[in-house]
Amino acid sequence: MAKTEVKTKPTEMTVADFIAAIPETRRREEAEIVDAMHRRATGQEPKMWGPSIIGYGSYDYQYDSGHSGTMCRAGYSPRKGAMTLYVMGDHYGDLQGEADALLAKLGKHTSSKACLYIKKLADVDLEVLEKLVALSWRGMNAKYPT
């Protein structure tokens, strides 16, 4: 089945311009911290994906339904309500035990299938968060090697 057109794809906006335009000082500073964390964990320069996702690398996926597309391999969005990090969630496979242990030590957060929500970075252990980002990157690379 051919790839279906997805709305979230790389744009020409620069990450620096996007972060500089975040109106709330704390969220802007947090976005810079999370960007540096992702750069260290992934070794990648970020790109904007859609209007609000800062993404690192990319991968092609295809669901059992036949829907397919390309998405950033790691990323986050400094949304007003919470910093949203796109991680492997409950799909870590062999790495799930390590992910669960890190999540237990992370601090105040909520999560969904593939998102980690943090209201304030001050509420979490940043070293643990960076380890989670790196673990998700490793897991994505194992699951989607090309």
C-alpha positions as CSV (number, residue, x, y, z in Angstrom):
1,M,0.0,0.0,0.0
2,A,1.3,3.5,-0.8
3,K,2.1,6.0,1.9
4,T,-0.9,8.1,2.8
5,E,-0.4,11.9,3.1
6,V,0.4,12.8,6.7
7,K,0.0,16.3,8.1
8,T,3.1,16.2,10.3
9,K,6.2,16.4,8.2
10,P,9.4,18.5,8.2
11,T,9.0,22.2,7.6
12,E,11.3,25.0,6.7
13,M,10.9,26.9,10.0
14,T,14.1,26.8,12.1
15,V,14.0,25.3,15.5
16,A,15.8,28.4,16.9
17,D,13.1,30.7,15.5
18,F,10.3,28.4,16.9
19,I,11.9,28.3,20.4
20,A,12.6,32.1,20.4
21,A,8.9,32.7,19.6
22,I,7.6,30.7,22.6
23,P,5.9,33.5,24.6
24,E,6.3,32.1,28.2
25,T,9.8,32.5,29.5
26,R,9.9,29.3,31.5
27,R,8.6,27.1,28.7
28,R,11.1,28.7,26.3
29,E,14.0,28.0,28.7
30,E,12.7,24.4,29.2
31,A,12.5,23.9,25.4
32,E,16.1,24.9,25.1
33,I,17.0,22.4,27.9
34,V,15.1,19.6,26.2
35,D,16.6,20.4,22.8
36,A,20.1,20.1,24.2
37,M,19.1,16.9,25.9
38,H,17.8,15.4,22.6
39,R,20.9,16.6,20.7
40,R,23.2,14.8,23.2
41,A,21.1,11.6,23.2
42,T,20.5,11.4,19.5
43,G,23.6,13.1,17.9
44,Q,21.1,14.7,15.5
45,E,20.3,18.3,14.6
46,P,16.6,19.0,15.0
47,K,14.0,19.9,12.4
48,M,10.5,21.3,12.8
49,W,7.9,18.7,12.1
50,G,4.6,20.4,11.5
51,P,3.9,23.7,13.3
52,S,5.0,22.6,16.8
53,I,7.1,19.4,17.0
54,I,10.8,19.5,17.3
55,G,12.1,16.3,15.8
56,Y,15.4,14.4,15.5
57,G,16.0,11.9,12.8
58,S,13.2,10.1,11.0
59,Y,11.8,6.6,10.3
60,D,9.3,5.0,8.0
61,Y,6.4,3.1,9.6
62,Q,3.5,0.9,8.4
63,Y,0.6,-0.2,10.6
64,D,-1.3,-3.5,10.1
65,S,-4.1,-1.4,8.7
66,G,-1.8,-0.4,5.8
67,H,-1.4,3.2,6.9
68,S,2.2,4.3,6.4
69,G,4.3,7.4,6.7
70,T,7.4,9.0,7.9
71,M,7.8,10.6,11.3
72,C,10.6,11.9,13.5
73,R,12.5,9.2,15.4
74,A,12.5,11.3,18.6
75,G,11.0,14.6,19.4
76,Y,9.1,16.9,21.7
77,S,6.7,19.8,21.7
78,P,6.8,22.6,24.3
79,R,3.1,22.9,24.6
80,K,1.4,25.4,26.9
81,G,-0.1,22.8,29.2
82,A,2.9,20.4,29.3
83,M,6.2,19.6,27.7
84,T,5.3,16.7,25.5
85,L,8.0,14.2,24.7
86,Y,7.4,11.6,22.0
87,V,9.0,8.4,23.3
88,M,8.4,4.7,22.8
89,G,5.9,4.6,25.6
90,D,4.8,1.0,26.3
91,H,6.5,-0.3,23.2
92,Y,10.1,-0.7,24.5
93,G,10.1,-4.4,23.9
94,D,13.3,-5.9,25.5
95,L,14.0,-2.5,27.0
96,Q,10.7,-2.2,28.8
97,G,12.1,-3.1,32.2
98,E,14.8,-0.4,31.9
99,A,12.1,2.1,30.8
100,D,9.8,1.2,33.7
101,A,12.6,1.6,36.2
102,L,13.5,5.0,34.8
103,L,9.9,6.2,34.7
104,A,9.6,5.2,38.4
105,K,12.5,7.5,39.2
106,L,11.6,10.3,36.9
107,G,9.4,12.4,39.1
108,K,6.0,14.1,38.5
109,H,4.7,13.2,35.0
110,T,1.9,11.6,33.1
111,S,2.0,9.4,30.0
112,S,0.0,7.9,27.3
113,K,0.9,5.2,24.7
114,A,3.8,7.1,23.2
115,C,3.9,10.5,25.0
116,L,5.4,11.7,28.2
117,Y,3.9,14.8,29.7
118,I,5.7,17.1,32.1
119,K,4.1,20.3,33.4
120,K,7.4,21.7,34.7
121,L,10.9,20.4,34.2
122,A,11.6,21.3,37.9
123,D,9.3,18.5,38.8
124,V,11.5,15.8,37.2
125,D,15.0,14.4,37.5
126,L,16.7,15.8,34.3
127,E,19.4,13.0,34.3
128,V,16.7,10.4,34.4
129,L,14.7,12.2,31.6
130,E,17.8,12.3,29.4
131,K,18.3,8.5,30.0
132,L,14.7,7.9,28.9
133,V,15.2,10.0,25.7
134,A,18.4,8.0,25.0
135,L,16.7,4.7,25.7
136,S,13.8,5.6,23.4
137,W,16.3,6.5,20.7
138,R,18.0,3.2,21.1
139,G,14.7,1.4,21.0
140,M,13.6,3.2,17.9
141,N,16.9,2.4,16.2
142,A,16.4,-1.3,17.0
143,K,12.8,-1.4,15.9
144,Y,13.3,0.7,12.8
145,P,16.9,0.2,11.7
146,T,16.7,2.1,8.4
